[in-house]
Amino acid sequence: MKKNHQFFSLCAALFLLLCSCSKSDYTKALPTASTALMYVDVSKTSGVGNSDLLRLLLPSDSIGDCGLDFSQKIYLFELPDGQCGACIRVSDAEKVGETLKKLEEKDHCKGFVHEGGGVKTAILRDSWVVAYDDDAFLMLFSVAATDVQQAKSRLARYLRQDGGRSEKFTRLFQKLNTMKSSAAAVGRGQTLLKTTDFDLPKNIDAKQVQDAVVITVEDNVAYARIQRFSFDEKVEKALKEHESVLRPIQGRYAQMLPSDNFFNIIFNTDGEKFLSEIQDMDFFKPLLASANAALDVNNIIKSIDGEVVISYFGDIVSLNGSQFSLIAELSHSQWLKDVGYWKTSCPKGSEIKDWGKDSYCYINGKELFYFGVASEQKNASSQQFYCGNTPAVADSPLQSVAKPISGEITERLKGNRFALVMNLNRGTLFGESSRALFKTFATEANALVYILE
């Protein structure tokens, strides 16, 4: 009988241990409706301390141990309505409460209440709604004043979830946690990074397409490497078959890209295929219609065969007044024969003037657009289309660059299908916030390289 008693005592102890372990699974509070998930693994970042993350997440830099466990992964999520939030493991709920009380005394926190069932809620930074229990700390960012109570109820509901999850969310969550990095993300491209979708096959449900993003920071450069995939086998097969629209980058123009402009976009394509993909897209359709009213842009695009680089010389604040250039490898330049006709058929109030050899300037009021075709000195048969909205930037891709992007970045671009190289020092508010984020989680980052593999 005594042995039976010991056996049942052991079973009870194991049961209690398992129960306590399951209750400590803070990830059960992640919203199962999330369309995108991201984690930051603090244990794999360099030189990160609790105080660094505390300054990012809480409006105080001197409150010491706040009861949150930053040694575990911090999860970020995006909901179908675009609302974003975070989930952090709680190591000491009592200390979390003490932290919020201290913030309340400094007018950094308000509305601290007990919702019942062990859930407590509050408002940080006037618009961040937070809720926590013994296991998890949730927050929703930038909540409208009229939606605060609804957000509190929403978070409380997430905290009370029993851990049961839909198959869709489970696959998303499992995919994320198989990606070994200091930071990674998974989600629909349309919600996660608002990426363009001209590389997606037509007649497929874009909601079935996911982006898996691995983020690293090396030598002051943040790399975001993206792979597109689908849990649907038919969509996954279509994605693989459609990859030829964007071909592997060879680095044709990489050494000519200035490192001091805001961003450069690089890809390699067959113009015929590319045009067929973008001409019916909601974003490109009106742009093409407007451009084709003056120039036969469709034929120019069709003549592209090789790498394309678009450079933007402004910053995020002054999109309308900034300068841009484009250069692309051509298979031919037969459309130059039609420029004479374009000159005579310009819309009223506009005109096309000669600029130089095989180069022209389209003028429409204050709008200027310079374009032309150049041949390489070493290979006269190799032609390039170039254009821009000022004479200086239009032919800038043909000139030598004093400070090109680094050789390391150049090598990283090769073999991928699409890349964006961004100078965070030129991004004003965007650059400042991005640098602050990377500095908090890893190290100083002066450039962001977005790569579609």
Salt bridges, closest charged atoms under 4 A:
ASP52 OD1 - ARG55 NH2 2.86
ASP65 OD2 - LYS95 NZ 2.98
ASP69 OD2 - ARG89 NH1 3.03
GLU78 OE2 - LYS194 NZ 3.50
ASP81 OD2 - ARG154 NH2 3.25
GLU104 OE1 - LYS101 NZ 3.83
ASP126 OD1 - LYS110 NZ 3.85
ASP199 OD1 - ARG228 NH1 2.45
ASP199 OD2 - ARG417 NH2 3.69
ASP211 OD1 - ARG228 NE 2.90
GLU218 OE1 - ARG412 NH2 2.57
GLU243 OE2 - LYS240 NZ 3.85
GLU277 OE1 - HIS242 NE2 3.27
ASP305 OD1 - ARG247 NH2 2.84
GLU329 OE2 - ARG252 NE 3.16
GLU351 OE2 - LYS353 NZ 3.87
ASP354 OD1 - LYS343 NZ 2.59
ASP358 OD2 - LYS357 NZ 3.32
GLU376 OE2 - ARG252 NH2 2.99
GLU408 OE2 - ARG412 NE 2.99
GLU411 OE2 - LYS414 NZ 3.11
GLU453 OE2 - ARG225 NE 3.33
